[in-house]
């Protein structure tokens, strides 16, 4: 995908009843890596964990990391078809991929991701906390308590569990990268609880970075704008999907391939003077950081 500038572009109306959504059922399927991407070995022999790595932004990160030389561990819930495809794409790039299926709501499972990674690869260099869920609701009074709790159990609590388990295995130069959202900065009237978790991720990133940089561990985040992923197809109505991303200055939704380079940068030595920061691939929206 070349740079497109401002270009009004809509996505065909569609909705998936399957939750989490499946990338294999999206039209068009998201682009996970640009055809003209030129790797340069930035992550050679590193080991990276990516939660929600089976599809969407997570898949794009996994492929980008693989072509840059990293072995990848992908956590996912139960989207086995998408996960197996991502694994094959990683292996096609000449790297190893370990799939770990399970529920991030369970602290024990979160800890097991680290244990299995160390057991399989013997080390850990990069942790990408990317998995998330959302329950769009136009009326604040209609936000269900169980969905509110679940959103925090998936979007924010696992970061604490995974990072706590990972820290003893991370060495100087290691990276923790968290997926926030543009909604953490501008808010969202129909994703209030989701936006709250993303705001918490920004604050966690900034606060934890101050503590861990003393150990040489870098903590940063990425705050994507509207990106075409299975989460969108499975949680928004067909009408909302059709106009998704058209309100950005670029007039379109972004592709996962346009976000993953941020994660490569933050995991590589190129970002050696950055910690506690957030990158903003959001279609040109100007925000107050």
Secondary structure, DSSP 8 states (H G I E B T S, - for coil): -----S-----------SSS--GGG-SS----S-TT-----TTTT-EEEEETTTSHHHHHHHHHHHHTT-EEEEEESS-HHHHHHHHHHHHHTT--EEEEE--TT-HHHHHHHHHHHHHHHS---EEEE--------S-GGG--HHHHHHHHHHHTHHHHHHHHHHHTT--TT-EEEEE--THHHH--TT-HHHHHHHHHHHHHHHHHHHHHGGGT-EEEEE---SB--HHHHHHS-HHHHHTTTTTSTTSS-B-GGGTHHHHHHHHSGGGTT--S-EE--SSS-----
